[in-house]
């Protein structure tokens, strides 16, 4: 291990900067991303959906809305109208039935992560009838940023292709190896919030540790409307 950094006494400008950072964090919302959200007047828009499965959240997009080349793994779901993607801790997410011990391990020890991708057709609220769903309207530029964020989450092999790990939790779904490390402050829900933030939505990912908070922020700050129960 290297030497510990020496203690630094804040200068005159450090305290105001620190207070400003804390004020932004405490505000509950860091504001929309400039020139991405909300969509400009008259600009073409499209909908995406945030799905709460109780403890976990996912994002649903129309397959046809993803620009060509930004998410090549969609070839695995040819014929599906809608795609749901979620991110989470590998062992817990891929287990047939997660246990409290696995959940504790995922929370306390950093581990590898996976993407769960599912294809389906018909309204999201019908496919996920038992889930809470909110609909968010994004600009085309926002959808492109969202697709790029998701694509960047995939781990890749030497040829640059996605690494398939096995069948997913639904009839047409797969698990793929993801790049980032899962830990207590980087959960499936903070990942969902970051994905929405990449599209311009004024969401604060640091607060989004639970599915309920993701849904709350989406509804309050992103002009979302309920689409589920």
C-alpha positions in Angstrom: 0.0 0.0 0.0 1.1 3.6 -0.7 1.6 6.2 1.9 -1.6 7.9 3.3 -2.1 11.4 1.8 -1.1 14.2 4.0 -3.9 16.2 5.7 -4.8 19.4 3.9 -6.3 22.4 5.5 -9.1 23.8 3.3 -8.4 27.2 1.8 -10.8 30.0 1.6 -12.4 28.8 -1.5 -12.8 25.2 -0.4 -15.5 25.7 2.2 -18.0 27.5 -0.1 -17.4 24.9 -2.8 -18.0 22.1 -0.3 -21.2 23.8 0.9 -22.4 24.2 -2.7 -21.8 20.5 -3.4 -23.7 19.5 -0.3 -26.5 21.8 -1.2 -26.8 20.3 -4.6 -26.8 16.8 -3.1 -29.4 17.7 -0.5 -31.7 19.2 -3.0 -32.9 15.8 -4.1 -32.4 16.5 -7.8 -29.4 17.7 -9.7 -31.5 19.2 -12.4 -32.1 18.1 -16.0 -29.2 17.5 -18.4 -28.9 20.6 -20.5 -30.2 20.3 -24.1 -31.5 16.7 -23.5 -34.4 17.0 -21.1 -37.2 18.1 -21.3 -37.6 17.6 -25.1 -37.7 20.8 -27.1 -41.1 22.1 -28.3 -42.0 20.2 -31.5 -39.2 17.7 -31.2 -40.0 14.1 -31.9 -40.3 12.1 -28.7 -40.6 8.5 -27.6 -41.6 6.7 -24.4 -39.6 4.5 -22.2 -40.9 2.7 -19.1 -39.4 2.2 -15.6 -40.6 -1.1 -14.0 -40.4 -1.8 -10.3 -40.4 -5.5 -9.4 -40.5 -4.8 -5.7 -36.8 -4.8 -4.8 -35.4 -4.4 -8.3 -36.0 -2.0 -11.3 -35.6 -2.3 -15.0 -36.0 -0.1 -18.0 -38.2 -0.9 -21.0 -37.6 0.5 -24.5 -39.1 -0.1 -27.9 -36.7 -2.2 -29.9 -37.3 -0.1 -33.0 -36.4 3.1 -31.1 -32.8 2.0 -30.4 -30.6 3.5 -33.2 -28.9 0.9 -35.3 -25.4 -0.1 -34.1 -25.8 1.3 -30.6 -27.1 -2.0 -29.0 -26.1 -4.9 -31.3 -27.2 -7.5 -28.6 -30.8 -6.8 -29.6 -30.2 -9.2 -32.5 -30.8 -11.9 -29.8 -34.4 -10.7 -29.5 -35.5 -10.4 -33.1 -39.3 -10.2 -33.3 -39.7 -8.6 -29.9 -41.4 -5.2 -29.8 -40.1 -4.2 -26.4 -36.9 -4.8 -24.5 -36.4 -4.7 -20.7 -32.9 -4.4 -19.3 -31.8 -4.5 -15.7 -28.4 -4.7 -14.0 -27.5 -6.5 -10.8 -25.1 -8.6 -8.7 -24.2 -11.8 -10.6 -24.8 -14.5 -8.1 -27.9 -13.1 -6.6 -29.5 -12.1 -9.9 -28.8 -15.4 -11.6 -29.9 -17.7 -8.7 -33.2 -19.5 -9.3 -34.3 -18.3 -5.8 -32.2 -15.7 -4.1 -31.6 -16.2 -0.4 -31.2 -13.6 2.5 -27.6 -14.8 2.8 -26.9 -14.1 -0.9 -28.6 -10.7 -0.5 -26.4 -9.8 2.5 -23.3 -10.9 0.5 -24.2 -8.8 -2.4 -24.7 -5.8 -0.1 -21.5 -6.1 1.9 -19.0 -7.6 -0.5 -18.3 -6.1 -4.0 -18.9 -8.6 -6.7 -19.3 -9.0 -10.4 -22.4 -7.9 -12.2 -24.7 -9.0 -15.0 -27.3 -7.5 -17.3 -30.6 -9.2 -17.6 -32.2 -8.5 -21.0 -35.7 -9.7 -22.0 -37.8 -9.3 -25.1 -41.5 -9.3 -25.3 -44.4 -7.8 -27.3 -47.6 -6.0 -26.2 -48.0 -3.3 -23.5 -45.4 -3.4 -20.7 -48.2 -3.0 -18.1 -49.8 -6.2 -19.4 -46.5 -8.2 -19.5 -45.6 -7.0 -16.0 -49.1 -7.0 -14.6 -48.0 -7.3 -11.0 -45.4 -4.5 -11.2 -45.5 -0.8 -10.7 -44.6 1.0 -14.0 -44.1 4.6 -14.9 -43.8 6.0 -18.4 -41.3 8.7 -19.3 -41.2 10.7 -22.5 -37.7 11.3 -23.9 -36.3 13.1 -26.9 -34.7 11.1 -29.7 -31.4 12.4 -28.5 -32.2 11.2 -25.0 -33.0 7.7 -26.2 -29.7 7.6 -28.1 -27.8 8.5 -24.9 -29.8 5.9 -23.0 -29.0 3.2 -25.6 -25.3 4.2 -25.5 -25.2 4.0 -21.7 -26.7 0.4 -21.8 -24.3 -0.7 -24.5 -21.4 0.6 -22.4 -22.5 -1.6 -19.5 -21.7 -4.9 -21.3 -18.5 -6.7 -20.7 -17.0 -7.9 -24.0 -14.7 -10.7 -25.2 -11.6 -10.2 -27.3 -13.6 -9.9 -30.5 -15.7 -7.1 -28.9 -18.8 -9.2 -28.6 -21.1 -9.6 -25.6 -20.5 -12.5 -23.2 -23.7 -14.6 -22.8 -24.0 -16.3 -19.5 -27.3 -18.3 -19.9 -31.0 -18.0 -20.0 -32.8 -15.3 -18.0 -35.8 -15.3 -15.8 -38.5 -15.0 -18.5 -39.2 -17.1 -21.6 -37.3 -14.8 -23.9 -34.5 -13.4 -21.8 -30.7 -13.8 -21.3 -28.0 -12.9 -18.8 -24.9 -11.1 -20.1 -21.7 -10.4 -18.2 -21.5 -6.7 -17.2 -18.4 -4.5 -16.7 -19.0 -2.7 -13.4 -18.7 -4.0 -9.8 -21.8 -4.3 -7.7 -21.6 -3.0 -4.1 -23.8 -1.5 -1.4 -23.7 2.0 -3.0 -23.9 0.8 -6.6 -27.1 -1.3 -6.8 -29.5 -2.3 -9.5 -31.6 0.7 -8.6 -28.8 3.3 -8.7 -27.8 1.8 -12.1 -31.4 2.4 -13.4 -31.2 5.9 -12.1 -27.9 6.5 -13.8 -29.3 5.2 -17.1 -32.2 7.6 -16.9 -29.8 10.4 -15.9 -27.8 9.7 -19.0 -30.9 10.3 -21.1 -31.3 13.7 -19.4 -33.8 12.9 -16.7 -33.3 15.1 -13.5 -32.8 12.1 -11.2 -30.2 11.9 -8.4 -28.7 8.4 -8.5 -27.1 8.6 -5.1 -30.5 8.6 -3.5 -31.9 5.7 -5.6 -30.9 2.8 -3.4 -34.4 1.3 -3.5 -36.9 0.6 -6.2 -39.4 2.8 -4.5 -37.1 5.8 -4.7 -36.4 5.2 -8.4 -40.1 5.2 -9.1 -40.7 8.2 -6.8 -38.0 10.3 -8.5 -39.2 9.2 -12.0 -42.7 10.3 -11.2 -41.9 13.6 -9.5 -38.9 14.9 -11.5 -39.4 13.3 -14.9 -43.0 14.1 -15.6 -43.7 10.4 -15.6 -47.2 8.9 -15.5 -48.3 5.7 -13.9 -48.8 2.8 -16.4 -49.2 -0.1 -14.0 -51.2 -1.0 -11.0 
